[in-house]
Amino acid sequence: MIYFDNAATSRYRPQCVQDAIIEQAKHPSNPGRSSHNDAVEAALIVHRARESIKTFVNNPDAEVILTKNCTEALNLAIIGTSRQGHIITSVMEHNSVLRPLFELQKGGLIRLTVLDQENGKINAANLEKKICPDTYMVAITHMSNVTGEVNDIAEIGKITSKQGILLLVDAAQSLGHIPFDMRSLGCDMVASAGHKGLHGAQGTGFLCYSRRIKVRPIIYGGTGTDSISTFQPHSPPESLESGTLNALGLAGLAAGVEWTRKNFDKINKHINGISEYIMQNMKTIKGIKIYSNNNNGVISFELNGYNSSQLADILNDRYLIAVRSGLHCAPLIHRAMNTTENGLTRVSVGYNNTMRDAKKLIIALKTITEEAIAD
């Protein structure tokens, strides 16, 4: 199988990540619950995961809440800070941002402005015009999981910082592929998955945010602290991490973040090169329309005469090439691009891919196109 679905979850797991998970699996214990040696070691793994994330986003004073995925982290950020007022988001967002926001709007708690995209991105000047006296949050993606387009977070951050508005960034697709410095970007909260560009394990994610922000729990339960009380602790991270943490996954996440940090340039030079090859060769195939205009590793396209799911099935069944089809859990960007009916086929490149993989993909697409013309 040639795997081009890395935007869903990266296929490549460095050996250090595999080793870290296996080692922790040999001595499983519950972090933060007991004082015996194995429990202490599990707690150290959790600590290493937090510290590696802070280093990666260059915010040593931040709070890091460990979650099971980016979706949970985004829900925590949005619902855990929700109040009466106005939030700005965009058509580029994943449902992990849109659904909690629309639920809050449906309940009458917030008013929501959804910005359209301009040339595939969010226009910061247009965003500024939409700010109201009661705007308290801008929730925006860093990199689209459909087109790979990158928003200018630094420019948006200047606007939100100046006006005292929280800036929440969904970095599920960008972290590990695009440099991310919370402080220089003016980012107050960043959410990400551990299993994509950070090359960690599935079942891991995090919310990293400024300690000045008060985040309320959205899940209540055991924390290993203040157990005599029937009320949730007040202080993070414990107040926001009820239940047993995924120590195996977090061992892999800590290793993955560190490996990605050390190999950042090499990883992305590799991905950018293969992406560029695919993009340029797709442009030579009659009937293909590309909806991506970058080499960030996310390439969405349509082929005349084929529904995206139909094309993905052909690539899988006949050529053993794995891609993603449909709406990619981002319905509003598809609506904006008029691709809702058939969706798009998405090729997402990872460190696992080779130039040979890319050439086989192009040959497959050319063959499918030629057969369609012959029919």
Secondary structure, DSSP 8 states (H G I E B T S, - for coil): -EE-BTTTS-S---HHHHHHHHHHHHS---TTT--SHHHHHHHHHHHHHHHHHHHHTT-TT-EEEEESSHHHHHHHHHHHT--SEEEEEETT--HHHHHHHHHHHHTTSEEEEEE--BTTB--HHHHHHT--TTEEEEEEESB-TTT--B--HHHHHHHHHHHT-EEEEE-TTTTTTS---HHHHT-SEEEEESSSTT---TT-EEEEE-TTS----SS-S--SSSTT-SS--SSTTGGG--S---HHHHHHHHHHHHHHHHTHHHHHHHHHHHHHHHHHHHTTSTTEEE---S-SSEEEEEETT--HHHHHHHHHHHH-EE-B-S-TT-HHHHHHHT-TTT--EEEE--TT--HHHHHHHHHHHHHHHHHHHH-
